[in-house]
Amino acid sequence: MMGSGKSTIGRFLSRRLGKPFIDLDSEIEQSAGKTISEIFENDGEEYFRNIEANQLQEYSDSVVACGGGI
């Protein structure tokens, strides 16, 4: 859902709730050291989904902008 306003609304909501805002795809790219496209291409979707699930658990007390697969 690119361009749907997830990050904009997420940042607003995080300020209102006093919770951290996390862009999950950005966090995954930073921790993996490669882009989402590179992860899919080199490691496959299952690998990406495992990373995504682990990262999501790590930020359970945050406002999270998720990628299109969630």
C-alpha positions as CSV (number, residue, x, y, z in Angstrom):
1,M,0.0,0.0,0.0
2,M,2.6,2.5,-1.0
3,G,1.4,6.1,-0.7
4,S,-1.5,5.3,1.5
5,G,-0.3,7.5,4.4
6,K,0.8,4.8,6.8
7,S,3.9,6.7,7.9
8,T,2.1,10.1,8.1
9,I,-0.7,8.7,10.2
10,G,1.7,6.5,12.2
11,R,3.9,9.4,13.2
12,F,0.8,11.4,14.2
13,L,-0.6,8.5,16.2
14,S,2.7,7.8,17.9
15,R,2.9,11.4,19.2
16,R,-0.7,11.3,20.5
17,L,0.0,8.0,22.3
18,G,3.5,8.8,23.5
19,K,4.8,5.7,21.8
20,P,7.8,5.3,19.5
21,F,7.1,5.2,15.7
22,I,8.8,2.5,13.7
23,D,8.9,2.0,9.9
24,L,9.3,-1.7,9.8
25,D,10.7,-1.9,6.3
26,S,13.3,0.7,7.2
27,E,14.3,-1.2,10.3
28,I,14.6,-4.4,8.4
29,E,16.8,-2.8,5.7
30,Q,19.0,-1.2,8.4
31,S,19.5,-4.4,10.4
32,A,20.0,-6.6,7.3
33,G,22.3,-4.1,5.5
34,K,20.4,-4.5,2.3
35,T,17.1,-3.4,0.7
36,I,13.9,-5.3,0.9
37,S,14.2,-6.0,-2.9
38,E,17.7,-7.4,-2.3
39,I,16.5,-9.6,0.6
40,F,13.7,-11.0,-1.6
41,E,16.0,-11.6,-4.5
42,N,19.0,-13.1,-2.6
43,D,17.3,-14.8,0.3
44,G,13.7,-15.3,-0.6
45,E,10.3,-14.4,0.8
46,E,10.3,-16.9,3.6
47,Y,13.6,-15.5,5.0
48,F,12.2,-12.0,4.7
49,R,8.9,-12.9,6.5
50,N,10.9,-14.5,9.4
51,I,12.9,-11.3,9.8
52,E,9.7,-9.2,9.6
53,A,8.0,-11.3,12.3
54,N,11.0,-11.1,14.6
55,Q,11.3,-7.4,14.2
56,L,7.5,-6.9,14.7
57,Q,7.7,-8.7,18.1
58,E,10.6,-6.5,19.1
59,Y,8.5,-3.4,18.6
60,S,5.3,-4.6,20.2
61,D,4.9,-1.5,22.3
62,S,5.3,0.9,19.4
63,V,3.3,2.3,16.6
64,V,4.5,0.4,13.6
65,A,4.1,1.2,9.9
66,C,4.1,-2.3,8.3
67,G,5.0,-3.3,4.8
68,G,2.5,-4.5,2.3
69,G,2.7,-8.2,3.4
70,I,1.2,-7.6,6.8
